[in-house]
Each structure stands twice: as C-alpha cells, then as structure tokens.
Amino acid sequence: MKKIVALVLAGAMIFSLSACRQKGQAGGASSQGTTKAQATDNNNNGGGETTKAPSADALVLLPGKLEIVNTGDNGPVIKGVFVSGNRAGSGEFNSQAPGVSGLRCIFEQNEYLGFYLDTAETSGLKVLVYKHAEDANVYVDKTHNGEGAVASWDLNKPEEANGSWGEYYLHPEEVAAGYYDLVFTKDGKAVAMMQIKLFKEEELNGKSDDELKGLMKSF
C-alpha cells in the first residue's frame, strides 16, 4: 500500500513540474513579443515619424559669404559685393571693398542698406529680399519678378567710382526680425546671393566692431 501511495505522489509531482515549465516558456515568449513591439514603436518615434536628413545636393548659404551662381561663358556677372548699414558699427566696419567673404551680414530694422558691387554690368541688376531658404537652389533657376519677395530694389550704376548702387530702407513694419536671403539678379536671373540676419531695432546699438564680427560668425 505504501508503495502505491509513493508512486501516486511521484506522478503528481512530475505532472506539476511539467505544467510549470510550459507556463514559464509561454510567459517568456509573451515578454519577448512585447519587447519587440516596443522597440518597433520607438524606432517609429511613436507614430511613424522619421527625421529627414538634409539633402546632399542642398546649396547652403553661409554667414558673410557671397554665393555666385549662373556664371555663364563670360564668368561671374557680379564678382563681389558689400552691404553697408547706418545704425551699427564704425565707418571702417561699413566701408569695405566688395568681395565674396567676410561680408557684413547683420543689420537692424529701421536701417538703410547701401549696396556696393564689383561688376562690369551697367544695367538690369536688382536685389531681392526673401525669407531664408534652407536650400538656396530654389533661387538658381527661378525667374525673379518680385513674387514671393519681401522687398525688391533696382541697382543703378553710380556716377562716381566705388559709389553706392543704391540705398534702401528696412521698414520695421514691413520687414520683421529674422533670417533673410539677398538675391542679386541680372535681367531676372539669380547671379549671386547671401544670407543676412535682421535684428530688432536698437538691438545692435552700442556694440563694438569686434562684437558685431562675433555675432556675424555665430548666427
């Protein structure tokens, strides 16, 4: 009788251990499935959104640098520019020779901009002000007739050598503080462009030339 009882107990223990093992395996499989689902959700940023990398072909305008485009067979239409202002910086800071780098690129609302060009052209030149574009290729093949521009100004050859091609006003009610692109055109086609930053009125007041140059490098 004792042997029969012992055999029954042994069988019950074996059955119990087998059931526990199967339950543990099922629980592990469920846990793995949840982890994979969570990882998939994380990779999809919780809703399938992905971060877009900038295009390798993007034309990025850099602070203080003139980007020359559409040069044609005869070379650049505009070889260099300089844009002066009347509200910040010393006379020396605002009287550089036209070039392609180290250009003044920060201004204030309520400021007059003076444009100085290195070009053999005598007519058909304009400068248009657009809200900044991350890819300046949008300007290259476009016909610029003023549509979409914040401002558009004619550039007229000065009578005096090294004179201004035009001085234009940034009205604070028309041009908000922010980033803009200056696009220089010849007969409606972009030939050069540069990025500028427009500060609020009086924001640059009292800053030294060195401080202004530091701001130009940092934006």
Summary of the structure (lengths in Angstrom):
residues: 219
radius of gyration: 33.5
end to end distance: 93.9
largest distance: 127.5
contacts: 583
relative contact order: 0.17
helix: 26%
strand: 26%
